[in-house]
């Protein structure tokens, strides 16, 4: 009996985790703090996409981006990390389920490692979340449905993102091809995959209805700037700590990121200024993002002076690449291909041309032959092979996923015409980014440019019963406007005595003849 009590007592007693003593506390903090700050890129993308959309679909962009983050957390915990980084895989294309459900992650990631595997897993989780957030905007883009988009994102993370991550960072074929592909922080897995896949998904969605695109423009430039600012902060940690240790490569990568973002913004803005003679804020933000994307694969590979050239090149090339969607007749409304896919390609090519073995070795760990600066001429075709492989793989598999999901009953990718007319916010969410939209959006659409401006304050005070589902007719709604109009005429003498009448066919207010 006493032996049984001792056994139960031993099982109930918590065993101390002695391996903590073997870890470098600074490395644990590097991964966990960096992971927390990188996540701010997700709401940054949400605000950016929301500002670029029209008002009636602004909240939908925020919703799908933040939901993609939650889907990514589940996928990465379930089997994503294992498929991307399993060390026991016997093939060069994808990992196995060694880390399924985040098991076997509390120990060291290797015999010479000074941090626990779970810290690295959480850090790499942020890369998936940012990639899904970039792609998610293109899955809705003012005409997509939420449910099929969510299913697509989970499947895409499993069969597209995880294999390519394994290729380059998990010990797959790209890491061992010749001298090894140079991709510092994700030009392939993050940028090319999201850019190409968003473009293919947009092609399956089809173009937005042109009859609903009158006077289209981004609805909130301030929100675009806010999103870009959050992205900028997160990107510094995204690139800076991709070296996975506390070394001089961290500030060096951050400085390269600053240079690319700055010169990308300047180049894009100047290109747009020559066309419109205006200093566009959207152009500044777009150019900055293009530069930051180009720095993703290269900020830990090339010298600082090369980042100046890279930023200018990315700003120009990506600006011109926005024309691709017109040539292909694909409505890539957020320019994900131009600003992410093409910028990622530019950054990877610069690694071949300006890759420096000295810069690559600033982490005191990585040993590589470098690029053309070190006379490693074969690095160019290695980079090109990697670019073509990632672009082709993501494009083909995304097309298959879109085709299959769209054929499943209840999972068609696109909303109908009426839903697109009222906006994705109303159709898919039933809520709005701005509280006054629900009451005033359709009402203000009735405005007639010929109505006397002095009537507009009266129109805005119409009996609220018209907007709460009552049976009030249009004539009853505007009866108060007519009475107010007469009162205003008697007091000021500047409004016609004719009352506002209701067009019986159209059901909208028509200006009095004398005020037209």
C-alpha positions in Angstrom: 0.0 0.0 0.0 2.8 2.4 0.9 4.4 1.7 -2.5 1.3 2.6 -4.3 1.1 5.9 -2.3 4.7 6.7 -3.2 4.0 6.0 -6.9 1.0 8.3 -6.9 2.9 10.9 -5.1 5.7 10.7 -7.6 3.3 11.1 -10.5 1.6 14.1 -9.0 4.9 15.9 -8.3 5.9 18.2 -11.1 9.3 17.5 -12.6 11.5 20.5 -12.9 12.7 21.3 -16.4 16.4 21.2 -15.9 17.2 22.0 -19.5 16.5 25.7 -19.0 20.0 26.0 -17.6 21.5 25.0 -21.0 19.8 27.8 -22.9 21.1 31.2 -23.6 18.5 33.6 -22.1 19.2 36.3 -24.6 18.5 33.9 -27.5 15.1 33.0 -26.0 14.3 36.7 -25.7 15.5 37.4 -29.2 12.9 34.9 -30.7 10.0 35.7 -28.4 10.3 39.5 -28.4 10.9 39.6 -32.2 7.9 37.2 -32.7 5.6 39.5 -30.8 6.7 42.6 -32.7 6.6 40.9 -36.1 2.9 40.0 -35.5 2.1 43.8 -35.7 2.5 43.4 -39.5 -0.8 41.5 -39.6 -3.0 44.5 -38.4 -0.7 46.6 -40.6 -1.8 44.7 -43.6 -5.4 44.8 -42.5 -5.4 48.6 -42.3 -3.5 48.9 -45.6 -6.0 46.7 -47.5 -8.9 48.4 -45.8 -7.8 51.8 -46.9 -7.2 50.6 -50.4 -10.7 49.2 -50.7 -14.0 51.1 -51.1 -15.9 52.1 -48.0 -18.6 49.5 -48.4 -16.0 46.7 -48.2 -13.5 48.3 -45.8 -14.3 46.1 -42.8 -14.2 42.9 -44.8 -10.5 43.4 -45.6 -9.8 43.8 -41.9 -11.9 40.7 -41.1 -10.3 38.3 -43.6 -6.7 39.4 -42.7 -7.1 38.9 -39.0 -8.9 35.6 -39.5 -6.1 34.4 -41.7 -3.8 34.9 -38.7 -6.0 32.6 -36.5 -6.2 30.0 -39.3 -2.4 30.1 -39.6 -1.9 29.6 -35.8 -4.0 26.5 -35.9 -2.4 25.1 -39.1 1.2 25.8 -37.8 0.4 24.1 -34.4 -1.5 21.2 -36.0 1.1 20.1 -38.6 2.5 23.1 -40.3 5.8 23.5 -38.4 6.5 19.7 -38.7 5.9 19.7 -42.5 8.2 22.7 -42.9 11.1 21.9 -40.4 11.0 18.2 -39.5 14.6 17.0 -39.3 13.6 13.3 -39.8 12.2 13.7 -43.3 13.8 11.4 -45.8 12.9 13.4 -48.9 14.0 16.9 -50.2 10.5 18.3 -50.8 8.5 18.2 -47.5 8.9 17.3 -43.9 7.1 14.5 -42.0 5.0 14.6 -38.8 7.8 14.4 -36.3 6.7 17.7 -34.6 2.9 17.0 -35.1 0.9 19.0 -32.5 4.1 20.8 -31.4 5.4 17.7 -29.7 9.2 17.2 -29.2 9.8 20.9 -29.3 10.9 21.7 -25.7 14.4 20.4 -26.3 17.3 21.9 -28.2 16.9 22.3 -32.0 20.4 20.8 -32.5 23.4 19.6 -30.5 25.1 23.0 -30.8 21.9 25.1 -30.3 21.5 27.4 -27.3 17.7 27.9 -27.6 14.7 25.6 -27.4 13.0 24.5 -30.5 9.7 26.0 -29.5 11.2 29.5 -29.5 12.2 29.0 -33.1 8.9 27.5 -34.0 7.0 30.6 -32.7 9.4 32.9 -34.6 8.7 31.0 -37.8 5.0 31.1 -37.1 5.0 34.8 -37.7 6.4 34.3 -41.2 3.4 32.1 -42.1 0.9 34.6 -40.5 2.3 37.5 -42.5 2.3 35.4 -45.7 -1.3 34.4 -45.2 -2.3 38.0 -44.4 -0.7 39.2 -47.7 -2.6 36.5 -49.6 -5.9 36.9 -47.7 -6.6 40.4 -49.1 -6.5 39.0 -52.6 -8.9 36.2 -51.7 -11.7 38.7 -50.9 -10.8 41.9 -52.7 -14.4 43.3 -52.7 -15.9 40.3 -54.3 -14.8 37.1 -52.6 -16.7 35.0 -50.0 -15.3 34.3 -46.5 -15.9 30.5 -46.1 -14.2 29.3 -49.2 -11.3 31.7 -48.6 -10.7 30.4 -45.1 -10.7 26.8 -46.4 -8.4 27.8 -49.2 -5.9 29.5 -46.8 -5.6 26.4 -44.6 -5.1 24.1 -47.5 -2.7 26.6 -49.2 -0.6 26.8 -46.0 -0.3 23.0 -46.0 0.4 22.2 -49.6 2.1 25.3 -50.9 3.8 27.3 -48.1 5.1 24.4 -45.9 6.8 22.5 -48.8 8.6 25.6 -50.1 9.8 26.6 -46.6 11.2 23.1 -46.3 13.0 23.5 -49.7 14.9 26.5 -48.5 15.1 26.5 -44.7 14.2 22.9 -43.7 17.1 21.2 -45.4 15.3 20.6 -48.8 16.7 20.7 -52.3 17.0 24.5 -52.6 19.3 24.7 -49.6 21.6 22.0 -51.1 21.4 22.8 -54.8 25.0 23.6 -55.9 26.2 26.2 -53.5 22.7 26.8 -52.1 20.0 29.4 -52.9 20.5 32.7 -51.2 17.1 33.7 -49.6 17.6 35.5 -46.3 14.1 36.2 -44.9 11.6 34.7 -47.4 11.7 36.1 -50.9 10.4 32.8 -52.1 8.2 31.4 -49.3 6.7 34.8 -48.3 6.8 37.1 -51.3 6.7 35.1 -54.5 4.2 32.6 -53.1 1.8 35.2 -51.8 2.1 37.4 -55.0 1.7 34.6 -57.5 -1.1 32.9 -55.6 -3.0 36.1 -55.0 -2.8 36.8 -58.8 -4.1 33.3 -59.6 -6.9 33.5 -57.1 -7.9 36.9 -58.5 -8.1 35.3 -61.9 -10.5 32.7 -60.6 -12.6 35.3 -58.9 -13.0 37.3 -62.1 -13.0 41.0 -62.6 -15.1 43.3 -60.5 -18.3 44.5 -62.3 -17.4 47.6 -64.2 -20.9 49.0 -63.7 -20.1 49.3 -60.0 -16.6 50.8 -60.5 -17.7 54.4 -61.2 -15.2 56.9 -59.8 -13.3 54.1 -58.0 -10.5 55.2 -55.6 -9.1 54.1 -52.2 -11.5 55.3 -49.6 -9.0 56.2 -46.8 -5.5 57.3 -47.4 -4.8 57.8 -43.7 -5.5 54.2 -43.1 -3.1 53.2 -45.9 -0.4 55.2 -44.2 -1.2 53.7 -40.8 -1.0 50.2 -42.2 2.3 51.0 -44.0 3.8 52.3 -40.8 2.9 49.2 -38.8 4.3 47.1 -41.6 7.6 49.1 -41.5 8.0 48.5 -37.8 7.4 44.8 -38.0 9.6 44.4 -41.1 12.6 45.7 -39.3 12.3 42.7 -36.9 11.1 40.4 -39.6 14.4 41.0 -41.5 16.7 41.9 -38.7 16.3 38.7 -36.6 16.1 36.3 -39.5 19.7 35.5 -38.9 18.5 33.7 -35.8 21.1 35.0 -33.4 22.2 38.2 -31.6 25.0 39.3 -33.9 26.1 42.3 -35.9 23.9 41.0 -38.8 20.8 42.2 -36.9 21.5 45.9 -37.2 23.1 45.5 -40.6 20.0 43.8 -41.9 17.8 46.5 -40.4 19.9 49.2 -42.1 19.6 47.5 -45.4 15.8 47.3 -44.9 15.7 51.1 -44.1 17.6 51.9 -47.3 15.5 49.7 -49.6 12.2 51.1 -48.2 13.4 54.7 -48.4 14.7 54.6 -51.9 11.8 52.4 -53.1 9.3 55.1 -51.9 11.3 57.9 -53.5 11.5 56.1 -56.9 7.8 55.1 -57.0 6.7 58.6 -56.0 8.8 60.3 -58.6 7.5 58.0 -61.3 3.9 58.9 -60.4 4.7 62.6 -60.1 5.9 62.7 -63.7 2.5 61.5 -64.9 0.1 63.5 -62.6 2.3 66.3 -61.2 1.1 65.3 -57.8 3.0 64.0 -54.7 0.8 60.9 -54.1 0.7 59.4 -50.6 -0.5 56.1 -52.0 2.6 56.1 -54.3 4.9 56.8 -51.3 3.4 53.8 -49.4 3.4 51.5 -52.4 7.0 52.3 -53.2 8.1 51.9 -49.6 6.4 48.4 -49.4 8.1 47.4 -52.7 11.4 48.3 -51.3 10.8 46.5 -48.0 9.7 43.4 -49.9 12.9 43.5 -52.1 14.9 43.7 -48.9 13.3 40.6 -47.4 15.5 38.1 -49.3 18.6 40.3 -49.6 19.0 42.4 -46.4 21.3 39.9 -44.8 23.1 39.1 -48.1 24.2 42.3 -49.8 26.3 45.4 -48.8 24.6 48.6 -47.7 25.5 50.5 -50.9 23.8 47.7 -53.0 20.6 48.3 -51.1 20.4 51.8 -52.4 20.4 50.4 -56.0 18.0 47.7 -55.0 15.5 50.1 -53.5 15.5 52.3 -56.6 15.3 49.3 -58.9 12.4 47.8 -56.9 10.5 51.0 -56.9 10.7 51.4 -60.7 10.2 47.8 -61.7 7.3 47.3 -59.3 5.6 50.5 -60.4 5.8 49.4 -64.0 4.7 45.9 -63.1 1.3 47.2 -62.0 0.5 47.1 -65.8 0.8 43.3 -65.8 -2.8 42.9 -64.5 -4.1 45.0 -67.4 -2.2 42.9 -70.0 -3.5 39.7 -68.4 -7.0 41.1 -67.7 -6.8 39.9 -64.1 -8.3 42.2 -61.5 -5.4 42.1 -58.9 -7.0 45.1 -57.1 -4.4 45.2 -54.4 -1.4 44.8 -56.7 -0.1 41.9 -54.7 1.8 40.5 -57.6 3.5 43.7 -58.4 4.4 44.8 -54.9 5.2 41.4 -53.4 5.8 38.8 -56.2 7.9 41.0 -58.5 9.7 42.7 -55.7 10.6 39.3 -54.2 12.0 38.3 -57.6 14.1 41.5 -57.8 15.5 40.9 -54.3 16.5 37.3 -55.1 18.2 38.3 -58.3 20.2 41.0 -56.5 21.5 38.3 -54.2 23.1 36.7 -57.2 24.6 39.9 -58.5 25.6 41.6 -55.2 25.7 38.8 -52.7 28.7 39.1 -50.4 30.2 36.2 -48.5 31.5 38.7 -46.0 28.0 40.1 -45.3 26.5 36.6 -45.3 29.0 35.6 -42.6 28.3 38.5 -40.2 26.2 36.2 -38.1 29.4 34.1 -37.4 27.5 31.0 -38.5 26.7 31.0 -42.2 29.4 30.2 -44.7 28.6 30.7 -48.4 30.4 31.5 -51.6 28.5 34.7 -52.2 27.4 36.0 -55.5 29.0 37.8 -58.4 30.9 40.2 -56.1 32.9 37.1 -55.0 33.1 35.8 -58.6 30.6 33.0 -57.9 29.0 33.3 -61.3 26.8 30.2 -61.0 24.8 31.8 -58.3 22.6 33.6 -60.9 21.2 30.5 -62.5 20.8 28.9 -59.1 18.6 31.9 -58.1 16.7 31.8 -61.3 15.9 28.1 -60.9 14.6 28.8 -57.4 12.5 31.7 -58.6 10.9 29.6 -61.4 10.3 26.7 -59.2 8.5 28.6 -56.5 6.5 30.7 -58.9 5.4 27.7 -61.0 4.6 25.5 -58.0 2.6 28.1 -56.2 0.7 29.1 -59.4 -0.2 25.5 -60.4 -1.2 24.3 -56.9 -3.2 27.5 -56.2 -5.1 27.0 -59.5 -5.9 23.4 -58.5 -7.1 24.4 -55.1 -9.3 27.2 -56.5 -10.8 25.0 -59.1 -11.7 22.2 -56.7 -13.0 24.4 -53.9 -15.2 26.5 -56.3 -16.8 23.2 -57.5 -17.9 22.1 -54.1 -21.5 23.0 -53.3 -21.8 26.0 -51.0 -18.1 27.0 -51.5 -18.2 29.1 -54.7 -15.5 31.7 -54.4 -17.4 34.8 -55.4 -20.4 36.8 -54.1 -23.2 37.6 -56.5 -23.9 40.9 -58.3 -26.3 42.3 -55.7 -23.9 41.5 -52.8 -21.1 43.2 -54.7 -23.3 46.2 -55.2 -24.1 46.6 -51.5 -20.6 45.7 -50.5 -18.9 42.7 -48.9 -19.3 44.3 -45.4 -23.1 44.0 -45.6 -23.2 40.7 -47.4 -20.7 38.7 -45.4 -20.5 40.5 -42.1 -23.6 42.7 -41.5 -21.4 45.3 -39.8 -19.5 48.3 -41.1 -16.1 50.0 -40.6 -17.9 53.3 -40.0 -21.0 53.5 -37.9 -22.8 56.1 -40.1 -22.6 54.0 -43.3 -25.5 51.7 -42.4 -27.9 54.7 -42.0 -26.6 57.1 -44.6 -24.9 55.2 -47.4 -27.8 54.4 -49.6 -29.7 57.6 -48.6 -26.9 59.9 -49.8 -26.7 57.9 -53.1 -30.1 59.4 -53.9 -28.6 62.9 -54.0 -29.3 64.9 -57.1 -26.6 67.3 -58.1 -29.3 69.7 -59.3 -31.0 70.0 -56.0 -30.6 73.4 -54.4 -27.7 73.0 -51.8 -29.9 74.7 -49.2 -32.1 71.7 -49.2 -29.3 69.3 -48.2 -29.4 70.1 -44.5 -33.1 69.4 -44.6 -32.5 66.1 -46.4 -30.1 65.0 -43.7 -32.8 65.4 -41.0 -35.4 63.2 -42.6 -37.6 61.2 -40.2 -35.4 58.2 -39.2 -38.3 55.8 -39.6 -37.3 55.4 -43.3 -34.1 53.7 -42.3 -35.3 51.2 -39.7 -37.4 48.9 -41.8 -40.8 50.6 -41.5 -43.3 50.8 -44.4 -43.0 54.5 -44.9 -43.2 55.4 -48.6 -40.8 57.7 -50.3 -43.4 60.5 -50.4 -44.0 60.2 -46.6 -40.3 60.2 -46.0 -39.8 63.5 -47.9 -43.0 65.2 -46.6 -40.9 66.6 -43.8 -38.4 67.9 -46.3 -41.1 69.8 -48.2 -42.4 71.4 -45.1 -38.9 72.4 -44.0 -38.3 73.8 -47.5 -41.3 76.1 -47.3 -40.2 77.3 -43.8 -36.7 78.0 -45.1 -38.2 79.9 -48.1 -40.3 82.1 -45.9 -37.4 83.0 -43.6 -34.7 83.5 -46.2 -36.3 83.9 -49.6 -33.5 82.0 -51.4 -35.3 78.7 -52.1 -38.0 78.1 -54.7 -41.6 77.8 -53.5 -41.9 74.6 -55.4 -41.8 71.5 -53.2 -39.4 68.5 -53.8 -41.4 66.0 -55.7 -41.0 62.2 -55.9 -40.3 60.5 -59.2 -42.9 57.8 -59.2 -40.9 55.4 -61.4 -37.5 55.9 -59.9 -38.7 56.4 -56.3 -36.1 59.2 -55.7 -36.4 62.9 -54.9 -36.3 65.3 -57.9 -35.3 68.9 -57.7 -38.0 71.6 -58.2 -38.0 73.1 -61.7 -37.1 76.6 -60.6 -34.0 75.5 -58.7 -32.5 73.4 -61.5 
